[in-house]
Amino acid sequence: MYVPSDGPKDRFVPPPGVMPPLHLIEYSDGLRLCEDSTGLLVGPTNRHLAAANIYVTNLRGMAHYAKAARAADLRPGQPLRLVPEPDNPHDRFAIAVHSADGIGPVGYVNKQKARAWSKLLAAGAGWGTISLGGTEPGKPCGGMAILSANPAVVRHVLSPRPAGLPTPVFLLGEEH
């Protein structure tokens, strides 16, 4: 059901000028990456995504920011903003996550990934960031994952999967 996390590191790295072989599909209450050629899901912790400059993480600290998360539009696919906080007293590499309209923080990039993400952001990486699972304004949001990548890549993975690709594996049991 999932792409194995072992194997070639460049599995999702496309040739120059080509988009990664991935699209987001509806899965459970959110979005999940699906490999175009196999229909296998790509787990959010798959280490090979970073080689393709696609970054996924679960947000941390959302319980502390429940009021902001409840007010924000965090539905799957909604744009988000990453806000580095170099003066954060807990972690100089902290990256807060805000809704596109500035509500937040609603949570933080986890500490293990924040250091690397901070370096990429400081180097001028132009990123688009979206919610992979969250709630509409007015509803509590207990947790969510985000995806960040070049804005063109974000648009690509959000676009519908082209016709003729293998059916996502988790859907095969539902076909009659």
C-alpha positions in Angstrom: 0.0 0.0 0.0 3.0 2.3 0.7 6.1 3.0 -1.3 8.9 1.3 0.6 11.2 3.7 2.4 14.3 1.8 1.2 15.4 1.7 -2.4 16.9 4.4 -4.6 17.2 7.8 -2.9 16.2 9.6 -6.1 12.9 7.6 -6.6 10.9 10.9 -6.7 13.5 13.1 -8.3 12.4 14.0 -11.8 14.7 14.9 -14.7 15.3 18.7 -15.1 12.2 20.6 -16.2 9.9 17.7 -15.3 7.6 17.6 -12.2 7.9 14.9 -9.6 6.0 11.7 -10.3 3.5 12.3 -7.5 0.0 13.7 -6.9 -2.1 14.3 -3.8 -5.2 12.2 -3.5 -8.0 12.2 -0.9 -7.2 9.7 1.8 -9.1 9.4 5.1 -9.8 12.9 6.3 -7.0 14.6 4.3 -4.6 14.4 1.4 -1.8 11.9 0.9 0.9 11.7 -1.8 0.4 8.9 -4.4 3.2 7.7 -6.7 2.0 8.1 -10.3 3.6 5.0 -11.8 2.5 2.5 -9.1 -0.5 3.9 -7.3 1.2 3.4 -4.0 0.8 5.9 -1.2 3.9 7.8 0.0 4.1 8.0 3.7 4.7 11.5 5.2 7.9 10.2 6.8 9.4 8.8 3.6 12.9 10.1 3.6 13.1 10.1 -0.2 10.8 13.1 -0.5 13.5 15.5 0.6 15.7 14.5 -2.3 12.9 15.8 -4.6 12.7 19.0 -2.5 9.3 18.0 -1.1 9.0 18.4 2.7 6.3 16.9 4.8 5.8 17.1 8.6 3.3 16.8 11.3 2.8 20.1 13.2 3.7 20.2 16.9 2.2 22.3 19.7 -1.2 22.5 18.2 -2.9 22.0 21.6 -1.2 25.2 22.8 -2.6 27.1 19.8 -6.1 25.5 19.7 -7.9 28.9 19.6 -5.9 30.1 16.6 -6.3 26.6 14.9 -10.1 26.8 15.5 -10.3 30.2 13.8 -8.1 29.3 10.9 -9.0 27.7 7.6 -6.8 24.5 7.8 -8.8 22.3 5.4 -6.7 20.0 3.2 -5.1 21.8 0.3 -5.4 25.3 1.9 -2.3 27.5 1.6 -0.3 28.2 4.8 2.6 30.5 5.7 5.9 29.5 7.3 7.2 32.1 9.7 10.8 31.7 11.0 11.2 32.8 14.6 14.9 33.3 15.2 14.2 35.0 18.5 12.1 32.2 19.8 13.3 31.5 23.4 12.8 27.8 23.1 14.5 27.2 19.7 16.2 29.7 17.4 15.3 27.5 14.4 11.6 27.5 15.3 9.2 27.9 12.4 5.7 28.9 13.2 2.8 27.9 10.8 0.1 30.5 10.1 -3.0 30.3 7.9 -2.8 32.1 4.6 -4.7 35.1 6.1 -2.3 35.4 9.0 -4.1 33.6 11.8 -1.5 31.9 14.0 0.6 30.4 14.9 -1.5 27.3 14.7 1.5 25.1 15.4 5.2 24.6 14.6 7.4 22.6 12.3 8.8 19.8 14.6 12.2 20.6 16.1 14.0 17.8 14.3 13.1 19.2 10.9 13.0 22.9 11.8 16.8 23.3 11.7 17.1 22.0 8.1 14.0 23.9 7.0 15.3 27.1 8.5 18.5 26.8 6.5 16.6 26.3 3.3 14.3 29.3 4.0 17.3 31.5 4.9 18.9 30.5 1.7 15.9 31.9 -0.2 14.0 28.8 -1.0 10.7 30.0 -2.3 8.2 27.6 -0.8 4.5 27.0 -1.1 3.0 25.3 1.9 -0.3 23.6 2.2 -2.3 21.7 4.8 -2.6 17.9 4.2 -5.3 17.6 6.8 -7.1 20.0 9.1 -10.5 21.6 9.6 -12.6 24.5 8.5 -12.9 27.7 10.6 -15.0 27.2 13.7 -14.0 23.6 14.2 -11.4 22.2 16.5 -8.2 20.9 14.9 -6.3 18.4 17.0 -3.5 17.8 14.6 -2.4 18.1 11.0 0.4 17.6 8.6 1.8 20.1 6.1 3.6 19.9 2.7 6.2 22.5 1.6 7.9 22.6 -1.8 8.5 25.0 -4.7 5.1 26.7 -5.5 5.1 25.0 -9.0 5.5 21.6 -7.4 2.7 22.3 -4.9 0.4 23.3 -7.8 1.4 20.1 -9.6 0.8 17.7 -6.7 -2.5 19.4 -6.1 -3.6 18.9 -9.7 -5.8 15.9 -10.6 -3.9 12.7 -11.4 -3.8 12.2 -15.2 -6.1 9.6 -16.8 -4.5 6.3 -17.4 -2.4 6.1 -14.3 -2.7 3.0 -12.1 -5.6 3.2 -9.6 -4.3 4.1 -6.1 -3.7 0.8 -4.4 -5.9 1.5 -1.4 -8.9 2.0 -3.7 -8.5 -1.4 -5.5 -10.4 -3.2 -2.7 -13.3 -0.8 -3.2 -13.8 -1.4 -6.9 -16.5 -3.8 -8.0 
